[in-house]
């Protein structure tokens, strides 16, 4: 029989089809959880880490690792938070915590196929080179991650267009990587490369001399190696409702992030209403684009990102195109 300890992610875990002997919900001190379960017999524990008070402090994971058998615990991490960075995960691995995931499918898998050190060793290796990569980025190379927030928000095509718009300013020194997918092959561009998560650290070092590295993060949880991350959101009713049903806390997690409405037909007034309801600022409102043509709107977008000088923008006669988008 299994135990579920949940808090913020309680609704997500409620869909797990497993035998449960005990389920609690709330926020607890790490030592309190140890006392509660150190003499309690269970097969596996699914621990939503938001149930740990001050879960951003790695010392609280250490308390649990010392007091409970972590081989029997699956740690359910909130996606996009600082506990998903390579640095934090590396510290968990050092404590002997190998079973962690950000989605329910991962929970189900780890309940049946728990990790050994061999499966998570690459996380420590990635963390070891992250400092060197950061230094190289600061010396001139920028790493920009792109992540779909709503399903199929268009990250792949967005990166393709972004790469070609950047080429006009930086020449053929732009590299695009996609993690754990193979969609880039259909563009026929030698500088758009599909890789696995295990190949990421090597590629970041290999292409550190590039002016800009664009990365389609897909479901890869760690984006700590990115100098900037863009979050794409398609603002259709069905996509937004699906997103909210899946994770009703998503917009609180996106506060202070660069959220881009992609393939958007919203007006300025629509955006004001959207920001009020979502309680999140929109960084840019990007219309549907034609990947076969040059898109003048990207001059403004690149300027907003700080990748080009505002004075280099091309001025469109009458300002009608740019007038549709917020500054």
HELIX and SHEET records of a PDB file:
HELIX    1   1 UNK A   10  UNK A   13  1                                   4    
HELIX    2   2 UNK A   30  UNK A   37  1                                   8    
HELIX    3   3 UNK A   49  UNK A   51  5                                   3    
HELIX    4   4 UNK A   58  UNK A   67  1                                  10    
HELIX    5   5 UNK A   70  UNK A   72  5                                   3    
HELIX    6   6 UNK A   82  UNK A   84  5                                   3    
HELIX    7   7 UNK A   86  UNK A   94  1                                   9    
HELIX    8   8 UNK A  104  UNK A  112  1                                   9    
HELIX    9   9 UNK A  117  UNK A  138  1                                  22    
HELIX   10  10 UNK A  155  UNK A  170  1                                  16    
HELIX   11  11 UNK A  183  UNK A  187  5                                   5    
HELIX   12  12 UNK A  197  UNK A  199  5                                   3    
HELIX   13  13 UNK A  200  UNK A  206  1                                   7    
HELIX   14  14 UNK A  237  UNK A  246  1                                  10    
HELIX   15  15 UNK A  250  UNK A  253  1                                   4    
HELIX   16  16 UNK A  268  UNK A  278  1                                  11    
HELIX   17  17 UNK A  297  UNK A  305  1                                   9    
HELIX   18  18 UNK A  310  UNK A  312  5                                   3    
HELIX   19  19 UNK A  317  UNK A  319  5                                   3    
HELIX   20  20 UNK A  322  UNK A  324  5                                   3    
SHEET    1   A 5 UNK A  20  UNK A  25  0                                        
SHEET    2   A 5 UNK A   2  UNK A   6  1                                        
SHEET    3   A 5 UNK A  44  UNK A  48  1                                        
SHEET    4   A 5 UNK A  73  UNK A  76  1                                        
SHEET    5   A 5 UNK A 100  UNK A 101  1                                        
SHEET    1   B 7 UNK A 192  UNK A 195  0                                        
SHEET    2   B 7 UNK A 174  UNK A 179  1                                        
SHEET    3   B 7 UNK A 212  UNK A 216  1                                        
SHEET    4   B 7 UNK A 142  UNK A 148  1                                        
SHEET    5   B 7 UNK A 228  UNK A 233  1                                        
SHEET    6   B 7 UNK A 258  UNK A 261  1                                        
SHEET    7   B 7 UNK A 284  UNK A 285  1                                        
END                                                                             
